[in-house]
Amino acid sequence: MKFDVLGRISNMGLPDGKLAILYSVYEAVSNSVHAIEAKFGENAASRGEITVKVDTDGENLIEKISITDNGTGFTPGNLEAFDTSDSRFKEAIGGKGVGRLIWVKVFRSISVSSSYQDAGEKRSIHFDFVPQDEDSIQNIKSDPEFQLDHGSTVTLHNVRTSENEKVRRISFLRDLALHFFSYFMAGSMPSIWVEYNGDRSDLSEFIKGKIEPATTVTVSFEVEGKTSELTMSHMYVDSTISTELKNSILLTAHHRLVGDPVSIERKYALRELEGRKAYVGLVSGDFLNERVDQERLSFRLTSGQSDAMHSALLESAAEFLSDHIGKLQSQQKVTVQSLLVEHPQLVAQVKNIDSYVSRLSPGMDEEQIGENLFTLLYRDERKISRKIREYDEIESLDDEAKSEAEKVLERVSDQAKHRLAELVVKRRQVLRLARSFLRYRNDGEDAYHYEKAIHDLICPMGEMLTDEDYSRHNLWIVDDLLAYYQFFASDKQVRVLAKDSDSQKEPDLVFFNPLGFRREGTNDPVVLVEFKRPGDERPSKDPVDQVLEYIEKLTSKTVRDINGDVVSEIRKDTPFECYVVCDLTEGTRKILSRSLAAHETPDGEGYFGFAPNHKAAIHVISYKKMLRDAELRNEVFFRKLGLLRTA
């Protein structure tokens, strides 16, 4: 069988660009580590030395990379294995025999110089590696001028244009730290120096200065009745050690990182760790060694194995991070409590806050928790709806079905109660906003907001609305009954409402047909609401006279809705209910005391009276009283529902 190296490379899942350059270095350094281990055995870490020399041009593009070690060198056996694709020469230590093929993908020129001991004599060899040719070992020389003091140097140069990318010195350090981190943690990493354009750095010192002592545990998990074990080292590191390394779980095989680190940063909100710390979980074991693919980019795992393993690793990481997670869950508990107060309809989804929070991902923020609660509410409502439809289709219920139906009814009632509470909470928020509109502004211009601000909050100005527009207004602030009128107009001229009128007067609010239905031939009351400017010390006109004038313009007129249909026939005996909302300043009180609404209310925050010629009951209330009474009416709901008050 003939062997097409370029075809083999094309079929492999090899990276490209910067990552391909780094993987070329990883492979060369790993070969050097193996050569050092073969030469020094247990003393490899203390006696081994590797230098990665990087030369770049003025734009930081790679010109040449050389990797030098003091290992065994290219003995005849090593050379034969090097020249054999998929060699099993280093199978016992995890060698796949294909890693060096990535060099060909990235570099046009690859050369090797090596010295080694053979039968007690020191020998040397230099050659070019051209794996795409049948004779891949070319230009062999053994002249003493190529002899090294020890070990080997692999030189990778003449980068293919399509693969070359800028790589900085700190990037090399961080990426090498990531890839060989497990060697360092195992205490088996030789001295590795990175020499970048003459600037020399010790990789061991770089890593050592950025990690804290590790906690190592055994993690067990079961798949299809078979138990597997892994070793997991948990540690805190300086957050600047490596972008990919920090806040991640590293899966390794034969001390080498496989695939990308598994980030758990968002899951456990690890950016919030104190003191610039980050988390690293290092995982190793025979289970992974036996399942790594030939490119060392992933593991051959079934979905069941992968799920069980990752679940066990996350559980172990969570246990190590328990103090941090505990703080997060305390914050989440406060968030949940706040959401339940703000949205009482969600209360039914949280029977026990501590239990609910314990099931949340610690990294979930307020928005995500809110989404989760509303999703649970939606699912619960759908489930109830299905149950109700099922009972609807049954002609008669047996005792068991009746019992289940009663439980569903209880859940429906519970949800209804909390939906009412939700409405009350929203009303409280609207009242807060209304109070803010009535505060003294002190901005150097007008001391108070114009009445249109509070008017717009209660009901949009310049519109005609029906009872179907319930969500667009807050008429309940004035009186809950106003929300049940069939048709009302806001800041509309009388001539727009009554085509048989030419009056340009604009009542703030006027209501027709109470209780949401028309009763032809009856004399339903018409309601008028007039807002006066807050803080007005000297009203320009008597507000009682103003509403009586509106009545005069509406009397004997036919009111039509936006479609032209008759809404109300206003007769001379049609009763009117009139509300004037204003600040009861000294000037206003003086005017009212001389009007038809001269009777002061017991609380001193309003006046009332009756205009017999206009069939009009007149109520004058202060803004303070309007908001206070609205709050009290809604406070009753809170007490009846047994819910907590909001501040």
N, C-alpha and C positions, 0 to 999 in steps of 0.2 A: 504494500500500500504506500502510495506517495503522500507526502505531507506538505501542505500549502500553509506556510507560516502566516502569511498575510491574511489568508482566508480564516485561519484559526483566530487571529487577532480580531478580525472583523466580527466573528461570531461570538466573541467574549463580551461580557457586559463591562467593558473598561470605561473609566471616566475620560474626560478630555479637558483641555485648557489648563488652568492653574491646578486643578485637582489631579490631573494626569501627571503634571510635573512633581507635585508632592508625593503621589503614589510611587513614582519612579524612585524618589529619595527613600521613601519608606522601605521599598523592596531592597534597595542596596544596603541600607542601614541594618535591616533584619538579617541579610546574608552575612554582614560583618559581625553582628551579635552571635550568630550561629558559629562562625569561624572562631570567635574568641572563646565561646563556651567549649568548643572542641579542643582548643589548645590549653585553656587554664582550668576547665572543670569548675569546681566549687569556688575558685578564686577569680572567676571571670569578672565579677562586679568590681573587685578591688584592683585587678591588674589590666583589665581591658581598656583600650582607648580607641575612640572613633572620632574622626574629624570630617565634618561636612563643610566643604569649601564652595562658596557660591560667588561667582563673578557675574556682574551685570554691566550693561552699557549705561550711557548717560540717562536713559529713560526708564531704568530699573527693569529692563527686559533681560531675561536670562541669556548669558553668553555660554557659560560652562558651569557644570557642577561636578565636583570630584568628591568621592567618599573613600577615606583612607582608614585602615584598621591595623591592629597588630595581632591578627588572628593566625590561623594555620596556613593561610595562603592557598594558591591553586595547585594543590597536589594533583598527580595524575588522576586519582579517583574523583577529586572535586571537579577537575576540568572535564572529565567525561560526563559527570552529572550535569554540569553547567551547559554542556553541548547537547543535552537530551531533554526535549520537551516532555512535560508531565513525568519527570523523573521521580522515582520513589526513594531516592537516595536519602532524603531527610524526612521521610514520612513519619518516623517515630516522634519527631519534634514539631510536627505540623506543617512541614514543607510540602507545597503542592506542585512545585516544579514548573510553574507557569508565570510567576510574578514578574520575572525579568522581561517577558514579552511586551510589557507596557512600555519599556524603554524604546522599543522599535517604533511604537506609535507616536512617541514624542520627539525622539532625537534621531538625527541622521547618522551621527558618528558615535560609536561606543568603543572604548578601548580599555584594556586591563593590563596593569603591571603588578607582578606578585613575586614574593620570595617565600620559599618554604624549605623545610628539611626533608631530605630524601636519603634514606640509608645513612644517616649521620652527616650527610653533606648538605651544605647550603646551596640551593639552586634558585634560579630566577627565570621568569618568563614574561614576555610582553606579547599581546596580540590584539587584533581588532575583532569585535564581535559583530557578525553580520548574519543574524539568524534567518533572514529571508533567502539566503543562498544555501544550497545543499551542503557546501563546506562552510559552516558558520564561523569556524576559528581560522582567521586569516592573518597574514603578515606576522607569523610567529617569529619571535626573536628571543634569544637567551643570552645576548651579549651582556657582560658585566655592567655596562653603562646603564642598563635598565634595572639593575639589582637594587632592591630596597633593603633597608636595615631589617625590616620585618614586615609581615603581613601583605596586604594588597591595597591597590588603589584602582577604583573604577571611575573612569572619566566619561561623563555624558555631555556632549556638546553638539553644536550645530542644530539648534532647535528648529523643528518644522514650523514655518510661519503661521500656519493655522492653529498651532497649539500654544504659541508663546504668549504669555501674559505677565504683567508686572507683579512681582512678589517682593514684599519688604522683609527686612531682617526680623522685625518683631513678629511678623506673620509666620516665618519659618520656625521661630522658637515656639510660638503658641501651637502651631500645627504638629510639630514634633512632640511637644509636651502632651498633646492630646493622644497621639497615636501610640506613644511608648509609655504612657502614664502607668499602665499596669505593670510593666517591667520595673519601673521605679518603685511602685508600691510593694512589689514582691521582693525588693532588695537585690534584684538580679541584673539591673541595668549597668553596663560599663560606663565609663566616662565618655560623654558625647559632647563634642565641641562644635559650635556653629561659627564658621568664619565667613562673614558676609562682607565682601570688598575690603578685607583686611581687619574688620572689626570682630573680635573674638569673644564668644559668650559660652558659658558652661550651662548646658541644659539641666543638669542635676541641681545646680544652685538656683536656676530659674524656677524649677518646680518646688524645691525645698523651701524657698522663701514665701511660698504662696499657699501652703497647706497646713492644716492642723492634724493632730493624731487621729487615726481612723478607728472606728468601731467595727469589728468584723464578726459577722454572724452567718449561720447556716440557714438557708431558705429552702424549705421543702414544698413540693406541690405534687398533685396526683392527677394523672390522665389515664382514663380507662383502666383503673385499678392498679396502675404502676406508679410507684413513688420515685421521684427524681429529686436530686439535691444540687444546690449551687452555693458557692461562697460569695457573700456580698459584703463589701467594705464601704461603710458610710463615713463621710468626712465633710468638714467645712473647708472651703478654699477661699483664697482672695478672689473677688469677682473679676479681677483683671487677668486672671491666668489664661483664659481662652474663652472666646464667645460661645463656642460649641460645647466646651467641656463643662462650663458652669451650669448648675441647676439641671443636671442631666443624669441619666443612668447609662453607664457604658457597658456594653456587652462585648466580651472578649473571647478569643480562642487562642490557646498557646501564647498567652501574654500579649496578644495584639488586638487592637480595636477592630471590630467587625461592623461594617455599616455605619450609619450616622448615630450619634448619641441620641437617646430617647429623652427629649425635653419634658420635664415635669414642672417647669417654671410657672405656667399659668394655672395648672391644676392645684398647686399648693401656694400660689401667690408668693413665690420665693424671691421676687424682687424686693419684697418688704422685709427680708431678713436684716437684722441689725448689724451694724459695724462693717459694712461693705463685704459681708460674707456671702458665699454662694455654696450650694450643696453639690456633692458628687457621690454617686453610688457606683461602685466598680464591681462587676459581676464576672465570675469565672467558674470553670468546672468542666468535668468530662462530658456532661450533657451537651455543652456548647462546642467543646473541642471535636466531638464526633459528628457534629452536624453543620460545620462551617462549609460554605461552598468554595470552589477552587479560586474564585477571584477575591475572596475574603470581603465581599460586599454584603453578604447576608447569610442567614442560616436556613437549612432545609428543615422546616417545622410545619406540622399540620396546624390547622387553625385552632384545634383543641389544645395542642401543646403550647402554641404561642399565647393563647388567651390565659391558660392556667399559669404559665410562667410569669407573664406580665402582671397578672393579678397578685401573685405572691410577692413579686418584687415591689410593687406599689405599696402593698400592705406593710412590708418591711421598712420601706422608706418613710411611710407615714408614722410608724412607731418611733423611728429615730428622730423625726421632725415633730414629735408630739407636743413639745412646749410651744413651738411656733404655731402649729395647727390649733392648739388650744386657745391662743390669743386671737387667731382669726375667727374661730367659732364663737368666741365671746362677742366679737364685733358683729358677726353675722346674726347672733341672737338679738342684739340691739336693733339691727336692720329689720329683722322679721317682726319684732314687736312694733316698730314704727310703721311698717307696711300694714300690719293688721289694724292699727289705730286709724291709719289714713284710708284703708280700704276694708271696712268691716265685713264685706261679703266674702273675704278670703278666710275669715276665722274658722269656718266650717272645715277647711282643708288642713288645719293644724290643731290636732287634738292635744298634742304635747310639744311645746316649742323645742325643748332639749332634744327630744327624739327626732323631730324634723330636721333640726340643724345638724345633728350627727350624720344624717344621710346626705347632706349637701357636700359638693366638692368644695374644699376649703378656699379655692381660688375664685369662687363665684362672688360677683359684686352685687350691688343693690338691684341693678337693672336685670341681671340674670336670675336673681332670686325672685323678683317680681314676675318675670316671665314664667318661671317654674310654677309659682302659686296660681297664676291665672290659667296656665295649662291644666293643672290639676282640677281647678274649678270647672273649666270647659269639659273635661273628660267626665267629671262627676255629673254635670248637668245632662250630658248626652246619655250617660248610663241611666239616669232617672227617667229621661224621656222615653227611652226604649222600654223600661219597665212599665211605665204608664200605658204605653201602646199595647203591651202584652196583656195587661189586665183589662184594657178596653175591649179586647177581642174575646174575652172569656165571659160566657153568659152568667155563670154563677161561680163564686169562689168557695173552695173548701176551707177548712180551718187553717191549714198550713198557708194557703195562698192569702187568706185574710190577714194572717200574722205578718207575712212579708209585705203586703200592701200597706199595713199600718206603719211599718218601718219606713217605707218609701214616703208615706205621707209626713212622717216626722222629719225626714230629711228635707222634703219640699218646704215644710213650715220653717225649718231652721234656716234654709237658704233665703226664704222670703224675709225673715226677720233681719238677716244680715244685709240683704239688699236695701231694706228700709234704712238701716243704720248707715249704709254707704251714702244714701241720699242726704241724710242728716249731716254727715261729715262734710260733704260737698257744700251744703248750705252754710255750714260754719265758716268754710274757707271764703265763700262769697261775702259773708258778713264782715270778715276781717278786711277784705278788699274795700268794701263799702266804707268802713270806718277810716281807712287810709285816705279815701277821697274827701272826707270831711275834716281832715286835720288842717290846722293853720299851716300855710305853705312857707311864709317868711322867706320868699325868694327875691324880694325886691320889686316884685310886680304886683299881681293880684294876691291878696292875703289868703283867699280860699279858692278852691276849684269852682268853676261855674257849675250850675245845677245840671248841665247837660252830661257831666261826667257820671253823676249818680243816676241820672235818667237813663243813660245808655246801659249802665250796668243792670238796672231793673228791667228795662225793655228797650230794644234797639229803636233808635229814633228814625222818623221819616218812613215808617212802614205800616202796612195793614196786615194783621195776622189773624190766624184762626186757632181753634183749640188744638189743631194738629201740630202747631209750632211750639209745643210745650217746652222743648229743650232749649229754645232760643231766648227765653226770658227768665227773670227771677221775680215775678210778680208777687210771690209768696212773702217777699220782704214787707210789702205794704199790707197784704191780707191774703191768706191762703185761698179764699173763695174766688179771688179775681182770676186765678188760673183756670177756672172752670167756665168762663164765659166763652160763648161760641165765636164771637168776632170782636176784635178790638183794633183800634188805630192809635199809632204813636206819632205825635207831632205832625198831624195831617190837617190841612185847612178844611173848614166845615164844608166848603163848596165841593171838595173832592169826595167827601163822604155822602153829601146830599146834593144831587144834581139840580134840585129845585131851589138851591141857595146860591147867593153870590158872595157870601161872607168869606173873608180871608183870615178869619180868626183861627188860631191853631191850638186847641187843647193839648196839653202834654199827653194825656192818656184818656181815651173814652171807650167804654165797654157796652156791648149790646148782647141781649139774649143770654141770660144766666143758665147755668146747669148744662150747657153743651147741647141744647136743642131749642128749636123754635116752637113757640106756642101762638099760632095765629089767632088774632082776636083778643088776646090778653094784653095786659098793660104791665109788662115786665119792666123793672127799674133799669135805668141807664146810670152807669157809674162814670164819674169824672175824677181824674187825679191831676193835681197841679203841683209842680215842684218849684219852689222859690230858691233863689241863690243862697247858699249857706253863708252865715255871717253878715247878712244884709241888715245894716243898722237902720236905714231909712228906706223902706220899700217904696217904690215909685208909685204904686197904686194899692188900693185895698184888695187883698187876695180873695176875700169873700165876694166882693163886687165882681171880680174878674171871672169867677166860676159861674156866677149868676148870669153874667153877660153871655157866656158860652151856652147856657141853658136856653136863653132867649133866641139865640141864633139857630139852635137845633129844634126848638119846638115847632110842631106842625110840618116837620120835614120827613121825607122818606129816605132812609139810609140803605145804601146798597153795598154789597161786598165787591171784591176785586173782579168778580165775574159779571157784575151788573145785577145779580139777584137781590131781591128785597130782603133786608136783614131786619129792619124794624120800622114801624110806622109810629113816629113820636107824636103823641097827642098832647093837648093842653093839660090833661090830667095825668100824664105819664110821670111817675115818681122818679126822682134823681137822688143818688147817693154821691156826695161830693167830698173828696179828700184834698186837703191842702197840706203839703209837707214843707216845713220851713224851720229856720232857727228862730226860737222865741226870744228875740232881742227886745230891748226896752221899747224901741220904736214900733216893732211889730205888735207887741202886747198892747200898746196904746191904741193902735188902729183897730185891733180885734175887740177891745173892750167897748168900742162904740159901734160894732157891727152886729149883724144878725146871729153871729156865733160868739156871743159875749160870755157864755157860761164856761168857766174854767173847770177842767177835769180835776178830780181829787188829788192826783199826783202832781198837779201843777205843770205838766208837760204837754197840755193840749187844751183846746177849746171846742165847744160844740153848740149847735143851735139849729133852728128850723126856719126856712123861708117859706111861709104859707102860700104866697103868690106864685112861687115857682115849684111848689111840691118837692122841695129839696131839703134833705137832711145834710147838715154840714159838719164835717169833722176836721179840725185843725190839729195836727200832731207835729211835734218837733222831730227832727232827724234822730235825736238821741232816743226819743221814745219809740220811734219806728224800729230802730235797730235793736233796742233792748227788748221790745215785745216779741220781735222775730226770734231773738235768741232764746227767750223764755219758752216760746211755743215749741221750739226744737229741742230744748233741754228736757221737756216732758218725754219726748221720744227716747232719749238716752236712758232716762230713769226706767221707763217702761220696758225697754229692751234689756236692761241690766248690763249695759256696756259702759266702758270707761270713758270719761270725759277727755277731750283734747284741751290743751292749754289755749 
